[in-house]
Amino acid sequence: MNKIEAINWKAFKDTLLQHPDLDLQFQYAVNKLVNASYHITEIKQAPITSVDCGGVKNEWTEIIIQLWVPDGQQQLRSMKVKKALSIVEIVEKMLPLNPNGTVKIEFGNSEFDTRQMLPNEITVDGENLIVDLRPDSVQCKAISRGGSCGTNDKGEECCAPAEKPKIELKNLVAAEACCTPGGGCC
């Protein structure tokens, strides 16, 4: 599977702003659209800090748009883009969203386990703005820095910590004498 280039919040919102009168649809699998009765129930901003297997600290932000389809509701047309933008406006009054944050769409139904997906591409099809979603993939950040992940040529784990040097403990009796009440070490 090819890695999908993530769309940041600014690019996603700018695309919405260009098409306010279109119906906003989300395709979560081949030829499967989120039911037109969906609601945007939440927009989350998730700052993430991690340390990868190579010991490098990483930081990024994700903007997660959660879609929910209520049971028993049917609609012929999806929400208009301008309605989605009105929800974004409410959110951004209370929570300024990072323009560089990676956009993810969170969705699930009885036939599709809830997951966060990346917008693969956004296309205009007649009166519809279709956001094509694809699963994100796990990746090793060490590889993107020119390293390796898994094992190296010697069969050793690439990211395993180096063996700690062994030290010889000497004068334990002297150390115990020092660290006794009144010994002056504390």
Stockholm file with secondary structure:
# STOCKHOLM 1.0

chainA/1-186         MNKIEAINWKAFKDTLLQHPDLDLQFQYAVNKLVNASYHITEIKQAPITSVDCGGVKNEWTEIIIQLWVPDGQQQLRSMKVKKALSIVEIVEKMLPLNPNGTVKIEFGNSEFDTRQMLPNEITVDGENLIVDLRPDSVQCKAISRGGSCGTNDKGEECCAPAEKPKIELKNLVAAEACCTPGGGCC
#=GR chainA/1-186 SS CCCCCCCBHHHHHHHHHHCTTSEEEEEEETTEECCTTCEEEEEEEEEEEEECTTSCEEEEEEEEEEEECCTTCCCSSCCBHHHHHHHHHHHHHHSCCCTTCEEEEEEEETTEEEEEEEEEEEEEETTEEEEEEEECCCCCHHHHTTCCCSBCTTSCBSSSCCCCCCCCCCCHHHHHHHTSTTSSCC
#=GC SS_cons         CCCCCCCBHHHHHHHHHHCTTSEEEEEEETTEECCTTCEEEEEEEEEEEEECTTSCEEEEEEEEEEEECCTTCCCSSCCBHHHHHHHHHHHHHHSCCCTTCEEEEEEEETTEEEEEEEEEEEEEETTEEEEEEEECCCCCHHHHTTCCCSBCTTSCBSSSCCCCCCCCCCCHHHHHHHTSTTSSCC
//
